[in-house]
């Protein structure tokens, strides 16, 4: 009996922010996977180990969470004044599809480093010591990201003393600028909307009403913001408080689907199942004392507000980078639910509490003719190569 051999594909396994994923140079992929389509999706699913009915991704590179079931494809840029094009795929764990509808802000922090490691950035753009400025075209959403990558002795500096809550070990600090991350900050045209939900949700959850207030923002990634107290939560919840409650998860998915329709992202509720990556759901509250998942004590005085967010149907262990962009933008605009949660003191940059600790983000916004515009959102992250070489998959599996 003949058995198919395995083929090997050059790849790099990287952590970026509080996520990790498989990075590919576009030209290293098999020809059929160098273009969008079934072959590319099937290849990435097999590399990551999906779909896995056991939910473990044991036979692949995925880590069985939304933060670790990710793929990135990078190439020399086709855009003027950019170094590389960056395409992100959120790989479903238990279903056979890859969601290309949005960006990953955490893995964005590793793209500049990967591009330099892979020789995709011209050598004259890399100092011997200092900061290499890498202009990245985010191909999923057609936006520019600027990565400020530290360089020591001509190579990317990955080690350092910068601590990022949600990541165990310190590393080198890397600044990301998300330029003009929103074409239309408020897709509904409102700072606050009312979202009407099915009456039965009130019976099975902590909801007190089937009509809830929301702020719907499309900056970084489409995000639906809610008040924690309207959902029956304090805002200090950790993963186990939400992810072990099937009724709560079903409620959030219902809110996400109804919100996606109201934001104009989908036409019908049933389309939400095929668009799991976007929009995101987040709930906010005023600062409070709580113990983070690492047992770190977060005092109310340490933060401007608290935010919890869901990704791919589960409460995130920290915060998605793209959602942090949305948080920064909404916090800077008066009368949004995020801004109202901050209270009277409105700093230029905010520090928000999440399940693993805190994160600082700043947004430059302006208003013209009653419409809001975002020039830039800035945050610090870190990134590191975990492994480089090849991934292997059975021949004929894509």
Residue pairs with C-beta under 8 A, 6 or more apart in sequence:
4 394
4 395
4 396
4 397
5 394
5 395
6 392
6 393
6 394
6 395
7 30
7 392
7 393
7 394
7 395
8 390
8 391
8 392
9 24
9 28
9 29
9 30
9 47
9 390
9 391
9 392
9 393
10 24
10 25
10 28
10 389
10 390
11 22
11 23
11 24
11 28
11 47
11 388
11 389
11 390
11 391
12 22
12 23
12 24
12 114
12 117
12 118
12 385
12 387
12 388
13 20
13 21
13 22
13 23
13 61
13 385
13 386
13 387
13 388
14 20
14 21
14 23
14 72
14 107
14 110
14 113
14 114
14 383
14 384
14 385
14 386
15 110
15 167
15 383
15 384
15 386
16 104
16 106
16 107
16 108
16 109
16 110
16 111
16 381
16 383
17 105
17 106
17 107
17 108
17 109
17 110
17 164
17 166
17 167
17 321
17 381
17 382
17 383
18 67
18 106
18 164
18 166
18 167
18 317
18 318
18 319
18 356
19 67
19 68
19 70
19 104
19 106
19 107
19 320
19 321
20 63
20 67
20 68
20 70
20 107
20 386
21 68
21 69
21 70
21 71
21 72
21 104
21 107
22 44
22 47
22 48
22 61
22 70
22 71
22 72
22 391
23 71
23 72
23 73
23 74
23 110
23 114
24 71
24 72
24 73
24 74
25 73
25 74
25 75
25 118
25 120
26 34
26 73
26 74
26 75
27 34
27 75
29 40
29 43
29 73
30 39
30 43
30 398
32 39
32 40
32 398
33 39
33 40
33 43
33 44
33 398
34 40
36 100
39 398
40 98
40 398
41 89
41 97
41 98
42 397
42 398
43 393
43 397
43 398
44 71
44 89
44 91
44 98
45 51
45 91
45 96
45 97
45 98
46 60
46 393
46 394
46 397
46 398
47 60
47 61
47 71
47 391
47 393
48 57
48 60
48 61
48 62
48 69
48 70
48 71
48 91
49 57
49 58
49 59
49 60
49 61
49 62
50 57
50 60
50 62
50 69
50 91
50 92
50 93
50 94
50 95
50 96
51 92
51 93
51 94
51 95
51 96
52 58
52 59
52 60
52 62
52 64
52 93
52 94
53 94
55 64
55 93
55 94
56 64
57 63
57 64
57 69
57 93
61 391
62 68
62 69
62 91
62 93
63 69
64 93
65 93
65 314
65 317
66 90
66 93
66 311
66 312
66 313
66 314
66 316
67 106
67 311
67 316
67 317
69 90
69 91
69 92
69 93
69 312
70 88
70 89
70 90
70 91
70 104
70 107
71 88
71 89
71 91
71 98
72 86
72 87
72 88
72 89
72 104
72 107
72 110
72 111
72 114
73 86
73 87
73 89
74 84
74 85
74 86
74 87
74 111
74 114
74 115
74 118
74 120
75 84
75 85
75 120
76 83
76 84
76 85
76 120
77 83
77 84
77 85
77 135
77 137
78 85
78 137
79 85
79 137
81 135
82 135
82 136
82 137
82 144
83 115
83 120
83 121
83 122
83 125
83 134
83 135
83 136
84 111
84 115
84 120
84 121
84 134
84 135
84 136
84 137
85 136
85 137
85 139
86 108
86 111
86 136
86 137
86 138
86 139
86 145
87 100
87 139
87 140
88 100
88 102
88 103
88 104
88 107
88 138
88 140
89 98
89 99
89 100
90 98
90 99
90 100
90 102
90 104
90 276
90 277
90 312
91 98
91 99
92 98
92 99
92 276
92 312
93 312
97 274
99 275
99 276
99 277
99 278
100 140
101 140
101 275
101 277
101 278
102 140
102 141
102 221
102 222
102 277
102 278
102 322
103 138
103 140
103 141
103 143
103 220
103 221
103 322
104 320
104 321
104 322
105 176
105 178
105 220
105 221
105 320
105 321
105 322
105 323
105 324
105 325
106 320
106 321
106 381
107 321
108 136
108 138
108 145
108 147
108 176
108 178
108 321
108 322
108 381
109 147
109 174
109 176
109 321
109 381
109 382
109 383
110 383
110 384
111 134
111 136
111 145
111 147
112 121
112 132
112 134
112 136
112 147
112 148
112 149
112 174
112 383
113 147
113 149
113 156
113 158
113 174
113 383
113 384
113 385
114 385
115 121
115 134
115 136
116 126
116 132
116 134
116 149
116 151
116 156
117 156
117 385
117 388
121 132
121 134
125 132
125 133
125 134
126 132
126 151
126 154
127 151
128 151
128 153
128 154
129 151
129 152
129 153
129 154
130 150
130 151
131 148
131 149
131 150
131 151
132 148
132 149
132 150
132 151
132 156
133 146
133 147
133 148
133 149
134 146
134 147
134 149
135 144
135 145
135 146
136 144
136 145
136 146
136 147
137 143
137 144
138 144
138 145
143 178
143 179
143 180
143 181
144 179
144 180
145 176
145 177
145 178
145 179
146 176
146 177
146 179
147 174
147 175
147 176
148 174
148 175
148 176
148 177
149 156
149 174
150 156
150 157
150 160
150 172
150 173
150 174
151 157
157 172
158 171
158 172
158 382
158 383
158 384
158 385
159 171
159 172
159 384
160 170
160 171
160 172
160 173
160 382
161 170
162 170
162 171
162 172
162 173
162 380
162 382
163 170
164 171
164 380
164 381
164 382
165 292
165 294
165 296
165 318
165 354
165 356
165 357
165 358
165 359
166 317
166 318
166 319
166 354
166 356
166 357
167 382
170 382
171 382
171 383
171 384
172 382
173 380
173 382
174 380
174 381
174 382
174 383
175 378
175 379
175 380
176 321
176 378
176 379
176 380
176 381
177 376
177 377
177 378
178 220
178 325
178 376
178 377
178 378
179 375
179 376
180 373
180 374
180 375
180 376
181 219
181 220
181 325
181 329
181 374
181 377
182 217
182 218
182 219
182 220
182 329
182 373
182 374
183 218
184 218
185 217
185 218
185 219
185 329
185 333
185 372
185 373
185 374
186 216
186 217
186 218
186 372
187 216
187 218
187 222
187 263
187 264
187 265
188 216
188 262
188 263
188 264
190 216
191 215
191 333
191 335
191 336
192 213
192 214
192 215
192 335
192 336
192 337
193 213
193 214
193 215
193 216
193 262
194 211
194 212
194 213
194 214
195 211
195 212
195 213
195 214
195 224
195 255
195 258
195 259
195 262
196 210
196 211
196 258
197 207
197 210
197 211
197 212
197 254
197 255
197 258
198 210
198 254
199 210
201 207
201 210
201 251
201 254
202 208
202 209
202 210
204 247
204 250
204 251
205 231
205 232
205 247
205 248
205 251
206 231
206 232
206 233
206 248
207 230
207 231
207 232
207 251
208 230
208 232
209 230
212 226
212 227
212 230
212 231
212 255
213 226
213 227
213 230
213 337
214 224
214 225
214 226
214 259
214 337
215 224
215 225
215 330
215 336
215 337
215 338
216 222
216 223
216 224
216 225
216 259
216 262
216 263
216 279
217 223
217 225
217 326
217 329
217 330
217 336
218 263
218 326
219 325
219 326
219 329
219 330
219 374
219 377
220 321
220 322
220 323
220 324
220 325
220 326
220 329
220 377
221 278
221 279
221 280
221 320
221 322
221 323
221 325
221 326
222 260
222 263
222 265
222 278
222 279
222 280
222 326
223 279
223 280
223 281
223 282
223 309
223 323
223 326
223 327
223 330
224 255
224 256
224 259
224 263
224 279
224 280
224 281
224 282
225 282
225 283
225 284
225 326
225 330
225 336
225 337
225 338
226 255
226 281
226 282
226 283
226 284
226 337
227 283
227 284
227 285
227 337
227 341
228 234
228 235
228 283
228 284
228 285
228 306
228 308
229 235
229 285
231 251
231 283
233 283
233 285
233 308
234 285
234 288
235 283
235 284
235 285
235 286
235 288
235 306
235 307
235 308
236 285
236 288
236 290
236 306
237 308
237 315
237 355
238 292
238 293
238 315
238 355
239 293
239 314
239 315
239 316
239 317
239 355
241 315
242 248
242 249
242 252
242 308
242 310
242 314
242 315
243 249
243 314
243 315
249 313
249 314
252 281
252 310
252 313
253 272
253 313
255 281
256 272
256 279
256 280
256 281
256 310
257 266
257 269
257 272
258 269
259 279
259 281
260 266
260 271
260 272
260 275
260 278
260 279
261 267
261 268
261 269
263 279
265 275
265 278
265 279
266 272
266 275
276 312
276 313
277 311
277 312
280 309
280 310
280 311
280 320
280 322
280 323
280 326
281 309
281 310
282 307
282 308
282 309
282 310
282 323
282 326
282 327
283 307
283 308
283 309
284 305
284 306
284 307
284 337
284 338
284 341
285 305
285 306
285 341
286 305
286 306
286 341
286 342
286 343
287 300
287 301
287 302
287 303
287 304
287 305
287 306
287 353
288 300
288 306
289 297
289 298
289 299
289 300
290 298
290 306
290 353
291 297
291 298
292 298
292 353
292 355
292 356
292 357
293 317
293 355
293 356
294 356
294 357
296 357
298 353
298 357
298 358
302 351
302 353
302 358
303 351
303 352
303 353
303 358
304 331
304 342
304 343
304 345
304 347
304 350
304 351
304 352
305 331
305 338
305 341
305 342
305 350
305 352
305 353
306 341
306 352
306 353
306 354
307 319
307 323
307 327
307 338
307 352
307 353
307 354
308 315
308 316
308 354
308 355
309 315
309 316
309 319
309 320
309 323
309 354
310 316
311 320
311 323
315 355
316 323
316 354
316 355
317 355
317 356
318 354
318 355
318 356
318 357
318 359
319 327
319 352
319 354
319 356
319 359
321 379
321 381
324 352
324 359
324 361
324 379
325 361
325 363
325 377
325 379
327 338
327 350
327 352
327 361
328 349
328 350
328 361
328 362
328 363
328 377
328 379
329 363
329 365
329 374
329 377
330 336
330 337
330 338
330 339
331 338
331 339
331 342
331 350
331 352
331 361
331 363
332 339
332 346
332 363
332 364
332 365
333 339
333 365
333 372
334 346
339 346
342 350
348 362
349 360
349 361
349 362
349 378
350 360
350 361
350 362
351 358
351 359
351 360
352 358
352 359
352 361
359 379
360 379
360 380
361 377
361 378
361 379
362 377
362 378
362 379
363 374
363 376
363 377
363 378
364 374
364 375
364 376
364 377
365 372
365 373
365 374
365 375
366 372
366 373
366 375
367 373
